């Protein structure tokens, strides 16, 4: 008589409690125009929990939408990472800094133009799946007609817009708030 084992699914596991272990070599990987060169910007901010406390163990990926064709030539690194890509971790207080190539406007699938923005993936302990967001730039006139921003309630749009901190260094400030009143807009994928 043969018996067959019954496979019972186990509960989902979250990443952690030490998210960075095993991923440290993957952090601080950015492919962008050199700092201080035309087209280079810096996005600085914090990843914050519902209580406004910095998340010390998060990783963010910034992606320029539209792929290589939207970037200047020679923006691929020696390891083959695509141009317009940046992966950074947070420090003990939840701070991050990403130096990226400034994105340009790209068409949506229906031909309407999207304002320059970057796609942002947030990874951290306690998440079963990464979070997906966008970051736009306050000094971009195209924000007013961006089809994605138009679809977000006016009172929540500001959570996706990085504020210019320093015009000379092209430095922007943008925080990722995971929960609460000022929660960043996250998208389903």
PyMOL commands that set and color helices and strands:
alter all, ss='L'
color gray80, all
select helices_A, chain A and resi 24-26+67-70+141-145+147-150+154-160
alter helices_A, ss='H'
color red, helices_A
select strands_A, chain A and resi 29-30+40-48+58-64+85-89+95-101+106-107+113-114+117-124+131-137+161-166+171-173+176-177
alter strands_A, ss='S'
color yellow, strands_A
deselect
rebuild
show_as cartoon
